[in-house]
Amino acid sequence: MSEGQKFQFGTIGALSLSVVSSVSIVICNKALISTLGFTFATTLTSWHLLVTFCSLHMALWIKLFEHKPFDARAVMGFGILNGISIGLLNLSLGFNSVGFYQMTKLAIIPCTVLLETLFFRKVFSRSIQFSLVILLVGVGIATVTDLQLNVLGSILSLLAIVTTCVAQIMTNTIQKKFKVSSTQLLYQSCPYQAMTLFIIGPFLDWLLTNQNVFAFNYNPQVLFFIVLSCLISVSVNFSTFLVIGKTSAVTYQVLGHLKTSLVLTFGYVLLHDPFNWHNILGILIAVIGMVLYSYYCTLESQQKASEASAQLSQVKEVESEPLINVDSGAGLLGDAVKAPAWNSNKDLEA
């Protein structure tokens, strides 16, 4: 099997793992929060990260992956920023309607595209842009039902959008810059994320629910679902870093909105949530947008590979020709090697 085929299978596996684990944990958490009354989402997330870190520590102990230390300040800043973004998203949900919260999540894609275009000079083709618009329209139709605006909620949503975009772009950037795997980055950043959420979690949960997480009645059924949620979260957190590392922050956001549509579908089928023709139409449009996005990414990736192969063959021809000036060959090779890394669209490798 060629390297390209291995990469494609690895990417497909990461995307599939992300979808299955994310849908599973949403269903589990919905039962925990809606049915059993455990509404402390931020504190629960801190437990998720703590269990993930312990699991990765055990995996490191039995040598399933290699620990690779790098810039401690980058890891700390990245971990704290990730924790803050999760807290802000929960606050946004608490102070806004569900519809406005979904709009907040939708805004992450164009914001990520804007930041990567402005600061990293990434280029997104018109075909990719068109497919993203279709996806956004579909998810918007399926999820947005009650837009209600308030000043505090709007500010919290704006902060959540910015911190989430920066954190997801940093995930991809750090992995490429320091040449660390998704597992190595997750292992090192987990303690900072867990610590951040463990400190601010009980306060945020009290602010949103007016209840004390430490005074809750933890009966066996509640404990079972908490443990199950924490175990599934290991797969969710790992697959998140794996997907962003193999693709990009934009691809992860696109996948996230496909998962939103799937959650709505499973909620209707398994949990009998209210459903109407807006939801059905929106899910269908979102799936069409996702299919188009994948198709255009694959097509442009093949075109890019063909161009790179043609350029490489030209360089080899120049090197094999003894009468060609050495400086000319060096110049061609230099152009191939020194191409700015941020001009390549990482989405096209998805």
C-alpha positions in Angstrom: 0.0 0.0 0.0 1.4 3.4 -1.0 1.9 6.3 1.4 -0.9 8.2 -0.3 -3.3 5.3 0.2 -2.3 4.9 3.9 -2.8 8.7 4.4 -6.3 8.5 2.8 -7.3 5.5 4.9 -5.9 7.2 8.1 -7.9 10.3 7.3 -11.1 8.4 6.6 -10.6 6.4 9.9 -10.0 9.6 11.9 -13.2 11.3 10.4 -15.3 8.2 11.1 -14.0 7.8 14.7 -14.8 11.5 15.2 -18.4 11.2 13.9 -19.2 8.0 15.8 -17.7 9.1 19.1 -19.2 12.6 19.0 -22.7 11.4 18.2 -22.4 8.7 21.0 -21.3 11.2 23.6 -24.1 13.7 22.7 -26.7 11.0 23.2 -25.1 9.9 26.5 -24.8 13.4 27.8 -28.4 14.2 26.7 -29.6 11.3 28.8 -27.4 12.4 31.7 -28.6 16.1 31.5 -32.2 15.9 30.4 -33.3 12.6 32.0 -31.2 12.4 35.2 -30.9 16.2 35.8 -27.1 16.4 35.9 -26.8 19.8 34.2 -23.1 20.7 35.1 -21.7 20.6 31.6 -18.4 22.5 32.2 -17.4 20.5 35.3 -18.3 17.3 33.4 -16.0 18.4 30.6 -13.1 18.9 33.1 -13.6 15.3 34.2 -13.6 14.2 30.6 -10.2 15.7 30.1 -8.8 14.3 33.3 -9.9 10.8 32.3 -8.4 11.4 28.8 -5.1 12.4 30.4 -5.0 9.3 32.7 -5.8 7.1 29.7 -3.0 8.6 27.7 -0.6 8.3 30.6 -1.3 4.6 30.8 -0.8 4.3 27.0 2.5 6.1 27.4 3.5 3.7 30.3 2.9 0.6 28.1 4.7 2.4 25.2 1.9 2.8 22.8 3.3 6.2 21.9 6.4 8.2 22.5 6.5 11.3 24.8 8.0 14.2 22.9 8.4 17.4 25.0 8.6 20.7 23.2 8.0 24.4 23.9 6.3 24.4 27.4 4.9 27.9 27.0 3.2 27.0 23.7 1.6 23.9 25.4 0.5 25.9 28.4 -1.0 28.7 26.4 -2.7 26.3 24.0 -4.2 24.2 26.8 -5.5 27.2 28.8 -6.9 28.7 25.6 -8.7 25.5 24.7 -10.2 25.3 28.2 -11.4 28.9 28.0 -13.0 28.4 24.6 -15.0 25.4 26.0 -16.1 27.5 29.0 -17.2 30.4 26.7 -19.2 28.1 24.5 -21.0 26.8 27.5 -21.7 30.3 28.7 -22.9 31.3 25.3 -25.4 28.4 25.4 -26.5 29.5 28.9 -27.1 33.2 28.1 -28.5 32.7 24.6 -31.3 30.7 23.0 -30.5 27.4 21.4 -30.9 29.0 17.9 -28.4 31.7 18.6 -26.0 29.2 20.1 -26.2 27.2 16.8 -25.6 30.5 14.9 -22.4 30.9 17.1 -21.2 27.5 16.1 -22.0 28.2 12.4 -20.0 31.4 12.6 -16.8 29.5 13.5 -16.3 28.2 9.9 -16.3 31.6 8.1 -14.3 33.1 11.0 -11.6 30.3 10.7 -11.5 30.8 6.9 -11.1 34.6 7.4 -8.3 34.2 10.0 -6.4 31.7 7.8 -6.8 33.9 4.8 -5.6 37.0 6.5 -2.8 35.7 8.7 -1.6 32.6 6.9 -2.6 33.5 3.3 -4.4 30.2 2.7 -6.4 30.2 -0.5 -9.9 28.6 -0.7 -11.2 28.0 -4.2 -14.6 29.2 -5.3 -15.8 25.5 -5.4 -14.8 25.0 -1.7 -16.5 28.3 -0.8 -19.6 27.3 -2.6 -19.8 23.9 -0.8 -19.3 25.6 2.5 -22.2 28.0 1.8 -24.5 25.1 1.0 -23.5 23.3 4.2 -24.0 26.4 6.3 -27.4 27.0 4.8 -28.4 23.4 5.5 -27.3 23.4 9.1 -28.9 26.8 9.6 -32.3 25.5 8.3 -32.1 22.4 10.4 -31.1 24.0 13.7 -31.9 27.7 13.9 -35.5 28.1 15.1 -35.5 30.9 17.6 -33.1 33.8 17.3 -33.0 36.1 20.4 -30.4 38.7 20.9 -29.0 40.2 24.1 -25.8 42.2 24.7 -24.1 39.9 27.2 -24.9 36.8 25.2 -23.7 38.4 22.0 -20.3 39.4 23.6 -19.9 35.9 25.0 -20.6 34.3 21.7 -18.1 36.6 19.9 -15.4 35.7 22.4 -16.3 32.0 22.1 -16.0 32.2 18.3 -12.6 33.9 18.3 -11.0 31.6 21.0 -12.4 28.5 19.4 -11.0 29.5 15.9 -7.6 30.4 17.3 -7.4 27.2 19.4 -8.3 25.0 16.4 -5.8 26.8 14.1 -3.1 26.4 16.8 -3.8 22.7 17.0 -2.8 22.3 13.3 0.0 24.8 13.5 1.7 23.3 16.6 1.6 19.8 15.2 3.2 20.9 11.9 5.8 23.2 13.5 7.0 20.9 16.3 6.3 17.7 14.4 4.3 16.1 17.2 1.4 13.7 16.7 -2.1 14.4 17.8 -1.6 12.0 20.8 1.6 13.7 21.9 -0.1 17.2 21.8 -3.2 16.0 23.5 -1.2 14.3 26.3 0.8 17.5 27.0 -2.1 19.9 26.8 -4.8 17.8 28.7 -3.6 18.8 32.2 -3.8 22.5 31.4 -7.3 22.2 29.8 -8.6 20.0 32.7 -7.1 22.4 35.3 -8.6 25.5 33.7 -12.1 23.9 33.4 -11.9 22.3 36.9 -11.2 25.8 38.4 -13.9 27.7 36.4 -16.3 24.8 35.9 -18.2 24.8 39.2 -18.6 28.6 39.2 -19.9 28.6 35.6 -22.3 25.8 36.3 -23.6 27.5 39.4 -24.0 30.8 37.4 -26.0 29.0 34.7 -28.0 26.5 36.8 -28.1 28.1 40.3 -27.1 24.6 41.6 -24.0 23.3 43.4 -22.3 20.5 41.6 -20.8 19.1 44.8 -24.3 19.0 46.5 -25.8 16.9 43.7 -27.3 13.4 44.5 -24.9 11.0 42.8 -26.9 7.8 42.6 -25.6 4.6 40.8 -27.4 5.5 37.6 -25.9 9.0 37.4 -22.5 7.6 38.2 -22.8 5.0 35.5 -23.6 7.6 32.8 -20.9 9.9 34.1 -18.3 7.1 33.8 -19.6 6.1 30.3 -19.5 9.8 29.2 -15.9 10.1 30.4 -14.8 6.9 28.6 -16.4 8.0 25.3 -14.8 11.4 25.7 -11.3 9.8 25.4 -12.2 8.8 21.9 -13.8 12.2 21.2 -10.8 14.2 22.4 -8.3 12.0 20.6 -10.2 12.0 17.3 -10.6 15.8 17.4 -6.8 16.3 17.5 -6.3 13.5 15.0 -8.7 15.0 12.5 -7.3 18.5 12.8 -3.7 17.2 12.6 -4.5 15.2 9.4 -6.6 17.9 7.7 -7.3 21.4 9.1 -9.4 23.4 11.4 -11.9 24.2 8.6 -12.3 20.5 7.7 -13.0 19.8 11.4 -15.6 22.5 11.6 -17.3 21.1 8.4 -17.3 17.7 10.0 -18.7 19.1 13.2 -21.7 20.5 11.4 -22.3 17.2 9.7 -22.3 15.7 13.2 -24.9 18.3 14.3 -27.2 17.1 11.6 -26.6 13.4 12.5 -27.3 14.2 16.2 -30.6 15.7 15.2 -31.4 12.6 13.2 -30.5 10.2 16.0 -32.3 12.4 18.5 -35.5 12.0 16.5 -35.1 8.2 15.8 -33.8 7.1 19.3 -35.0 9.8 21.7 -38.1 10.9 19.8 -37.2 14.6 19.8 -39.7 16.9 18.0 -39.0 17.0 14.2 -40.4 18.9 11.3 -39.9 19.4 7.6 -37.3 22.2 8.3 -35.1 19.7 10.1 -35.4 17.1 7.3 -34.7 19.7 4.6 -31.8 21.2 6.5 -30.1 17.8 7.1 -30.4 16.9 3.4 -28.9 20.2 2.3 -26.1 19.9 4.9 -25.3 16.4 3.7 -25.2 17.6 0.0 -22.8 20.4 1.1 -20.6 17.9 2.9 -20.5 15.6 -0.2 -19.6 18.6 -2.5 -16.9 19.7 -0.1 -15.3 16.3 0.0 -15.6 16.0 -3.8 -14.0 19.3 -4.5 -11.2 18.7 -1.9 -10.4 15.3 -3.5 -10.5 16.8 -7.0 -8.2 19.7 -6.1 -5.9 17.4 -4.1 -5.4 15.2 -7.2 -4.7 18.3 -9.4 -2.2 19.6 -6.8 -0.5 16.2 -6.7 -0.3 16.1 -10.5 1.3 19.6 -10.6 3.8 18.6 -8.0 4.7 15.5 -9.9 5.2 17.4 -13.1 7.3 20.0 -11.4 9.5 17.3 -9.8 10.0 15.6 -13.1 11.1 18.9 -14.6 13.6 19.3 -11.9 15.0 15.8 -12.5 15.3 16.5 -16.2 17.3 19.7 -15.5 19.6 17.8 -13.0 20.2 15.0 -15.5 21.2 17.5 -18.3 25.0 18.1 -18.1 25.0 21.2 -20.3 22.5 23.1 -18.2 23.9 25.8 -16.0 24.1 24.6 -12.4 22.6 27.9 -11.1 19.5 27.4 -13.2 18.9 24.0 -11.7 19.5 25.3 -8.3 17.0 28.1 -8.9 14.3 25.7 -10.0 14.9 23.4 -7.1 14.9 26.3 -4.7 11.6 27.5 -6.0 10.2 24.0 -5.4 11.6 23.8 -1.9 11.0 27.3 -0.7 7.3 27.5 -1.6 5.6 29.1 1.4 4.1 26.4 3.6 1.0 28.4 4.4 0.1 28.8 0.8 -0.8 25.1 0.6 -4.4 24.3 1.4 -4.3 21.6 4.0 -8.0 20.9 3.4 -7.1 19.5 0.1 -5.3 16.6 1.8 -8.6 15.5 3.5 
